[in-house]
Amino acid sequence: MPFQHPEEIGYGRAIKRYVTRKDSGHPRYLELNSYRFLHPAWPHSKRFTRRLIDDAATITDAELAALLGFEWRARLTAAWLIGVDRREAFRERIGNLLLDSEVCYSGRGYCFALARLGTHADAELLSAYLDRYLPRTDLRYDQPDALGALLRLDAQLDTHHADRFIQPDGLWDQWVQALVHLSNQPGYTPDEQRRWTDLQCDFAGGWMRP
């Protein structure tokens, strides 16, 4: 998919307003990528959260589409705004971007958005991603985020999409064990991936809203 700067289609202001705005001294996309905002003790948490939720409600679908057509910073931010406001119209676009995995970092935002949308269709998109990328033990993409999102959806929907991936010696174990330094690391257990997704979705639900 070709990249197109939002300025070329009349939405250049969306980059400054939503992607590079500074609610903490650093651009929003950097904070979203670092996950620092998930820690309640962070001194900028209330302002960052309030403004992210407000922007998720006010950004237009056209602006979101423009951001999704650009590079990773814009895509990551757009995915978070879509997830926070549960813009279901973007489900297919988010799913396709996740499967294509064209750029770094933005995939974690896509997984978050699908977890927030919270339907069987989203679980199927995450399953399709894991089917494609867990066998690729040479690729360290967004497999952990996708698994965490799928586990959360299973818990919400009372389904078992993730079971076949996390069975002993299954695709998840094979992917983790492919790199020696990841073997037996607690941060790569399915429970830990689910915990991180829960933190993100709870944040998006406004648990730090003043």
N, C-alpha and C positions, 0 to 999 in steps of 0.2 A: 504494500500500500504506500503510495507516494506521500511524502510529508508536505504540508502546506502551512506556511506561516499565517496565523489568523489575520495579520495585517492585509494579506492579499485578498481577503474576502470581507474586509470591513469590520473585523473583530479584534483588532490589535489591542484595544483597551482592555480586553479580557485578560491578557497576560499580566498587565500591571495590577489590575484590580483583584484577581483571584489567585494567581500563581506566585508572583514575586512580592506581593504585599507583605509588610513586616509588622506582625503583631507581637513580636518577641525580640526584635533586634536582628532577626535572620529571616530570609524569605520563607514564605509558607511551605513551599515544596521541600525545603531542607528539613523543616520540622516534621513534616509528614513522613519523610524518608527515614528520619532518625528514630521515630517513635518516642521521642522525649516527652511529648505531650501526654503520653499515657500515665505519667507519674504525677499524682496529685500534688506532690510537694514542689513541683516545678513552679517558679514564681509567676510565670506568664500563663498558667493553665486556664484561669477563668476568662481572661481576655481572648486568648487563642480559641478556646472552645466556643464562646459566645459568638465571635465573629465568623467562625467556620460554619456554625449552624445557621446564622443569619444569611451568609452568602449562599449556602446550599439551597435556601428557600427562595432567593431572589435571582440567581443566575438563570438565564433563559436556556431553553433547549438548543437554540441556535449557537449560543456561546459555548455550551458544553460540546456540541458537535465540532465546533472549530478547534477547541482545545484537544479533543481526541484525535484530531487529524494532524497534530504537530508532534513534537519530540517528547522525551520521557517526562520532563518536569510538568509540562502541561497535561499530559495524559494521567500521570499519577494524581495530580490535583483534581482533575475532572472526575476521575473514578471515585475519589473520596467524596466529592460534592454529590455525585450521583447516589452513592451509598447512603450518605447521611440523610438525604431527602427522599430516598427510595424512588428514584425516577425509573419506573419499570419499562418505559419506552426504550431505554438504552440497553436492555438485557442482551439482545442479540449482538449488538455492536460490542459490548464489553466481552461477551463470550468469544467472539471472533478474534478480538485483539489478544485475549489471553491465549487462545490456541496458536495464533501466529507467533507470539513472543518475539516481536520485532526489535524491541529496545529493552534496555536494562531498567530495573527498579519499578517500572510502572505495573508489572504483573501483580505485585502485592496489593496494589490499589484495586485492581480488577477482582481479585479474590475477596477482598473486603466488601466490595460493592455487591457481589453475588451472595455473600453471606447475609448482607443486610436485606437484600430483596427477598430472600427467604422462602423460595418455592421449590417444588419438585423440578421445575425447569432449570433452576439455578444449580441444583444438585446434579442434574444430568450434564450440564456444561462443565462443572468441576470434575466430574467423573471422566468425561471425555479428555480433559486436559491431563489427568493422571494416567489414563490409558496410553496417551501419546508420549508423555515425558518421564514417567517413572522407569520404563524400560531403558531409557537413555541415561545410563549410569555415568556417562561422561559429561553430562550437562547438569550444572548446578543452577537451575532457574528458580521457579517459584513453587516447586513441589511441596515444600513445607507449608506455605501459606494456603495452597489449594487443599491440602489434606486437612488442615485445621478448620478451614471454612466448611468443608464437606462434613466433618465430624460434628460441627455445630448444627448444621442443617439436619443431619440425622437425628440429633437429640431433639430438635424442635418439631420435626415432622414425623417422628417415630418410624424412621426408615433405617435401612442398613446398607446404604450405598458404599460406605467406606470399608465394610467388613472384608471384602475380598482383597483390598489393598494392604490391610494391616494384619492379616493372618500370619502366624509364624512362618518365617522364611518366604513370605510373599513379596510383592513388588516393592513395598516400602522398605522392608528389611534389606532387600538386595540393593536398593538405591543407597541407603545409609551405609551399608557395609562396604560399598565400592571404594570409599575413601577411608583409609585406616584411621585418620585422626577424628572421624565422625563416629566411629564404632563405639558403642556403649556410652555415648555422650547423653546426659539427661535432657539436654536441650533439643534433642532430635527424637524424643519419644512422641507418639501420637497424642498423649495427654498434654504434653507441653505445647504442641501446635494448636490444640483446641483451646488451651488457656489463653494464648496470645490472641486468637480470633475473638474469644469472649471479651477480652479487655477492650479490643478495638470497637466491637459492636456496642458494648456497654457505654463506652465513651461517646459514640455517635448518638446513643439514646439520651444523652444529656446528663450523665451521672455527675459531671463537674459543672453543670450549669448553675450559675449563682442564683 
